[in-house]
């Protein structure tokens, strides 16, 4: 469950960001780039949550 919820939230946030940016640019909404951005955001969240943030907790 801890891996599914960040993926869902990353997809929703990516949809919003992609919609706003494509509306500002006057281009059409592309779901493929939205999914790619969601995957990149999810990997970043997993990396921060499992690696960087847990290491800083252990150091204290």
N, C-alpha and C positions, 0 to 999 in steps of 0.2 A: 504494500500500500504506500510505503514511503517513496517508492519510485514511480508510481502511477500518478499520484496527485501533482507532483511538480511537472510532469509531462503534460497533464491536462491544463494546468495553469499557464505553462509556457505556451501552449497552443492558443489559448484565449488571448493572452497578452500579445503574442505575435500577430494574431488576426487584427487586433485593434491597431497596433503599430503599422502593420502593412496597409490597412484600410486608410488610415490617416495620411500616410506618406504617398500612397497612390492617388488619393483625392487631391492632395496639394500639388502633385506633379501632373495631374490631368491624364494619367494613364489608367489602364484597366487593372482590376484586382486580380492577382495571380496566386492561386492556392499553393502552387508548387514552391514558390519562394517563401510563403508563409510557413509551410511545413518544414522547410530547411531551416528557417530561423528558429522555429520551435525546438528542433532537434539540437541546434547549437546552444540555445538557452538552457535546455535540459541538461546537456553535458556540462555546461558551466555550473549549474546548480549542484549536480551530483559531485563534481570535482571539489567545489567549495564545501559542501556539506560533509563529505566523507573524508576529505584529505586536509585541507588547509585549516578549517575551523576546529576540527577535532585535535589537530596537532597543537594549536594555540591553547586549547583547554588543558591539555596534558602538561604544558610548560608552566602553567600557573601554580 
